[in-house]
Amino acid sequence: MVSEKPWHDDWLLGRCAVDIPQWMWGMLLVWIGITLGTGIRLYRTRRSWMRKYQDDRPQR
């Protein structure tokens, strides 16, 4: 007799003990995307701002 399980339990989660709801995975992915995007944007703007500041500074 085959025990009834969700179809994603075997190959996706690898028999995880904790069953994480799907909306939590969605929230996690959204937060990861927001964090990565914000970090990359801040890093790029900071680098370009530092380069511009060095260019504008009078040389002595």
DSSP file (Angstrom, degrees, kcal/mol; ACC not computed):
  #  RESIDUE AA STRUCTURE BP1 BP2  ACC     N-H-->O    O-->H-N    N-H-->O    O-->H-N    TCO  KAPPA ALPHA  PHI   PSI    X-CA   Y-CA   Z-CA
    1    1 A M              0   0    0      0, 0.0     2,-0.5     0, 0.0     0, 0.0   0.000 360.0 360.0 360.0 129.5    0.0    0.0    0.0
    2    2 A V        -     0   0    0      1,-0.0     2,-0.3     3,-0.0     0, 0.0  -0.687 360.0-130.4 -86.4 126.0    1.4    3.4   -1.1
    3    3 A S        -     0   0    0     -2,-0.5     2,-0.6     1,-0.1    -1,-0.0  -0.554  26.2-116.4 -75.2 138.6    1.4    6.0    1.6
    4    4 A E        +     0   0    0     -2,-0.3    -1,-0.1     3,-0.0     3,-0.0  -0.641  48.3 157.1 -83.0 120.8   -0.1    9.3    0.4
    5    5 A K        -     0   0    0     -2,-0.6     2,-0.1     2,-0.0     5,-0.0  -0.904  49.6 -84.2-133.5 161.3    2.4   12.1    0.4
    6    6 A P    >   -     0   0    0      0, 0.0     3,-1.4     0, 0.0     4,-0.4  -0.411  40.3-123.9 -62.4 146.8    2.7   15.4   -1.4
    7    7 A W  T 3  S+     0   0    0      1,-0.3     4,-0.4     2,-0.1     3,-0.3   0.740 108.0  53.8 -68.7 -21.7    4.4   14.9   -4.8
    8    8 A H  T 3>>S+     0   0    0      1,-0.2     5,-1.2     2,-0.1     4,-1.1   0.494  84.3  88.8 -91.1  -1.3    7.2   17.4   -4.0
    9    9 A D  T <45S+     0   0    0     -3,-1.4     6,-1.9     3,-0.2     7,-0.4   0.871  89.1  41.9 -67.9 -36.8    8.2   15.7   -0.8
   10   10 A D  T  >5S+     0   0    0     -4,-0.4     4,-0.6    -3,-0.3    -1,-0.1   0.983 123.8  23.5 -77.6 -58.3   10.7   13.3   -2.3
   11   11 A W  T  45S+     0   0    0     -4,-0.4    -2,-0.1     2,-0.1    -1,-0.1   0.780 125.6  41.9 -88.7 -26.0   12.8   15.1   -4.9
   12   12 A L  T  <5S+     0   0    0     -4,-1.1    -3,-0.2     1,-0.1    -1,-0.1   0.938 127.0  24.0 -88.0 -50.3   12.5   18.7   -3.9
   13   13 A L  T  4<S-     0   0    0     -5,-1.2    -3,-0.1    -4,-0.1    -2,-0.1   0.627  93.5-131.7 -92.8 -13.6   12.9   18.7   -0.2
   14   14 A G  S  < S-     0   0    0     -4,-0.6    -4,-0.2    -6,-0.3    -3,-0.1   0.934  71.8 -51.9  62.7  45.8   14.8   15.5    0.2
   15   15 A R  S    S-     0   0    0     -6,-1.9    -1,-0.2     1,-0.1     2,-0.1   0.939  80.1-167.0  55.6  53.4   12.5   14.2    3.0
   16   16 A C        -     0   0    0     -7,-0.4    -1,-0.1     1,-0.1    -2,-0.1  -0.440  21.2-139.5 -68.9 143.8   12.8   17.3    5.1
   17   17 A A  S    S+     0   0    0     -2,-0.1     2,-0.5     2,-0.0    -1,-0.1   0.894  89.2  61.6 -72.4 -39.2   11.5   16.9    8.7
   18   18 A V  S    S-     0   0    0     -3,-0.0     2,-0.9     1,-0.0    -2,-0.1  -0.758  78.9-144.4 -91.2 131.4   10.0   20.3    8.7
   19   19 A D        -     0   0    0     -2,-0.5    -2,-0.0     0, 0.0   -10,-0.0  -0.820  17.0-158.8 -97.1 104.0    7.2   20.9    6.1
   20   20 A I        -     0   0    0     -2,-0.9     5,-0.1     1,-0.1    -4,-0.0  -0.686  18.9-119.4 -85.7 128.3    7.6   24.5    5.0
   21   21 A P     >  -     0   0    0      0, 0.0     4,-1.4     0, 0.0     3,-0.3  -0.214  19.9-117.7 -64.5 158.6    4.5   26.0    3.5
   22   22 A Q  H  > S+     0   0    0      1,-0.2     4,-2.2     2,-0.2     5,-0.1   0.858 111.6  57.3 -69.5 -35.3    4.7   27.3   -0.1
   23   23 A W  H  > S+     0   0    0      1,-0.2     4,-2.5     2,-0.2    -1,-0.2   0.827 103.5  55.4 -66.4 -28.3    3.9   30.9    0.8
   24   24 A M  H  > S+     0   0    0     -3,-0.3     4,-2.5     2,-0.2    -1,-0.2   0.899 106.3  49.9 -70.2 -38.5    6.9   30.9    3.1
   25   25 A W  H  X S+     0   0    0     -4,-1.4     4,-2.6     2,-0.2    -2,-0.2   0.915 111.2  50.7 -61.0 -42.1    9.1   29.8    0.3
   26   26 A G  H  X S+     0   0    0     -4,-2.2     4,-2.5     2,-0.2    -2,-0.2   0.929 110.7  47.2 -61.7 -46.2    7.7   32.6   -1.8
   27   27 A M  H  X S+     0   0    0     -4,-2.5     4,-2.8     1,-0.2    -1,-0.2   0.910 111.9  51.5 -60.9 -41.8    8.3   35.2    0.9
   28   28 A L  H  X S+     0   0    0     -4,-2.5     4,-2.5     1,-0.2    -2,-0.2   0.924 111.0  47.1 -61.8 -45.2   11.9   33.9    1.3
   29   29 A L  H  X S+     0   0    0     -4,-2.6     4,-2.5     2,-0.2    -1,-0.2   0.911 112.7  49.8 -63.5 -41.8   12.5   34.1   -2.4
   30   30 A V  H  X S+     0   0    0     -4,-2.5     4,-2.6     1,-0.2    -2,-0.2   0.931 112.3  47.1 -62.2 -45.3   11.1   37.7   -2.6
   31   31 A W  H  X S+     0   0    0     -4,-2.8     4,-2.7     2,-0.2    -1,-0.2   0.885 111.3  51.3 -65.5 -38.1   13.2   38.8    0.4
   32   32 A I  H  X S+     0   0    0     -4,-2.5     4,-2.7    -5,-0.2     5,-0.2   0.926 111.8  47.7 -63.2 -43.5   16.3   37.3   -1.1
   33   33 A G  H  X S+     0   0    0     -4,-2.5     4,-2.7     2,-0.2     5,-0.2   0.922 113.2  47.3 -62.9 -44.3   15.7   39.1   -4.4
   34   34 A I  H  X S+     0   0    0     -4,-2.6     4,-2.7     2,-0.2     5,-0.2   0.928 114.2  47.3 -62.9 -44.5   15.0   42.4   -2.7
   35   35 A T  H  X S+     0   0    0     -4,-2.7     4,-2.5     2,-0.2     5,-0.2   0.925 114.2  46.3 -64.6 -44.7   18.2   42.0   -0.5
   36   36 A L  H  X S+     0   0    0     -4,-2.7     4,-2.6    -5,-0.2     5,-0.2   0.941 114.6  47.3 -63.0 -46.8   20.4   41.1   -3.4
   37   37 A G  H  X S+     0   0    0     -4,-2.7     4,-2.4    -5,-0.2    -2,-0.2   0.920 114.2  46.3 -61.7 -44.6   19.0   43.8   -5.7
   38   38 A T  H  X S+     0   0    0     -4,-2.7     4,-2.8    -5,-0.2     5,-0.2   0.921 113.4  49.3 -64.9 -43.2   19.4   46.5   -3.0
   39   39 A G  H  X S+     0   0    0     -4,-2.5     4,-2.5    -5,-0.2    -2,-0.2   0.920 112.7  46.5 -62.6 -44.4   22.9   45.4   -2.1
   40   40 A I  H  X S+     0   0    0     -4,-2.6     4,-2.4    -5,-0.2    -1,-0.2   0.916 114.2  48.2 -64.8 -42.4   24.1   45.3   -5.7
   41   41 A R  H  X S+     0   0    0     -4,-2.4     4,-2.6    -5,-0.2     5,-0.2   0.924 112.9  47.2 -65.4 -43.4   22.6   48.7   -6.3
   42   42 A L  H  X S+     0   0    0     -4,-2.8     4,-2.6     1,-0.2     5,-0.2   0.915 112.4  50.4 -62.8 -42.0   24.0   50.3   -3.2
   43   43 A Y  H  X S+     0   0    0     -4,-2.5     4,-2.2    -5,-0.2    -2,-0.2   0.920 112.9  45.6 -63.0 -43.4   27.5   48.8   -4.0
   44   44 A R  H  X S+     0   0    0     -4,-2.4     4,-2.5     2,-0.2     5,-0.2   0.920 114.7  46.6 -68.0 -42.9   27.4   50.1   -7.5
   45   45 A T  H  X S+     0   0    0     -4,-2.6     4,-2.6     1,-0.2    -1,-0.2   0.898 112.5  50.8 -67.4 -37.8   26.2   53.6   -6.6
   46   46 A R  H  X S+     0   0    0     -4,-2.6     4,-2.4    -5,-0.2    -1,-0.2   0.918 111.7  47.5 -64.4 -41.7   28.8   53.8   -3.8
   47   47 A R  H  X S+     0   0    0     -4,-2.2     4,-2.1    -5,-0.2    -2,-0.2   0.927 114.6  45.0 -65.9 -44.5   31.6   52.8   -6.1
   48   48 A S  H  X S+     0   0    0     -4,-2.5     4,-2.5     1,-0.2    -1,-0.2   0.882 112.7  52.3 -67.8 -36.1   30.6   55.3   -8.8
   49   49 A W  H  X S+     0   0    0     -4,-2.6     4,-2.6    -5,-0.2    -2,-0.2   0.909 109.9  48.6 -65.3 -40.7   30.1   58.0   -6.2
   50   50 A M  H  X S+     0   0    0     -4,-2.4     4,-2.2     2,-0.2    -2,-0.2   0.900 112.0  49.2 -65.1 -39.2   33.6   57.4   -4.8
   51   51 A R  H  X S+     0   0    0     -4,-2.1     4,-2.0     2,-0.2    -2,-0.2   0.917 112.5  47.4 -65.9 -41.9   35.1   57.5   -8.2
   52   52 A K  H  X S+     0   0    0     -4,-2.5     4,-2.5     1,-0.2    -2,-0.2   0.904 110.7  52.1 -65.1 -40.4   33.2   60.8   -9.0
   53   53 A Y  H  X S+     0   0    0     -4,-2.6     4,-1.4     1,-0.2    -1,-0.2   0.900 109.8  48.7 -63.7 -39.9   34.3   62.3   -5.7
   54   54 A Q  H  < S+     0   0    0     -4,-2.2    -1,-0.2     1,-0.2    -2,-0.2   0.875 112.0  49.5 -67.6 -35.8   38.0   61.4   -6.5
   55   55 A D  H  < S+     0   0    0     -4,-2.0    -2,-0.2     1,-0.2    -1,-0.2   0.884 112.0  47.7 -69.7 -37.7   37.7   62.9   -9.9
   56   56 A D  H  < S+     0   0    0     -4,-2.5    -1,-0.2    -5,-0.1    -2,-0.2   0.736  89.3  99.3 -76.4 -21.5   36.1   66.2   -8.7
   57   57 A R  S  < S-     0   0    0     -4,-1.4     2,-0.1    -5,-0.2    -4,-0.0  -0.460  84.2-111.6 -69.2 132.2   38.7   66.6   -5.9
   58   58 A P        -     0   0    0      0, 0.0     2,-0.3     0, 0.0    -1,-0.1  -0.404  30.1-125.8 -65.8 135.6   41.4   69.1   -6.9
   59   59 A Q              0   0    0      1,-0.1    -4,-0.0    -2,-0.1    -3,-0.0  -0.592 360.0 360.0 -81.8 141.4   44.8   67.5   -7.4
   60   60 A R              0   0    0     -2,-0.3    -1,-0.1     0, 0.0     0, 0.0   0.363 360.0 360.0-134.2 360.0   47.7   68.9   -5.4
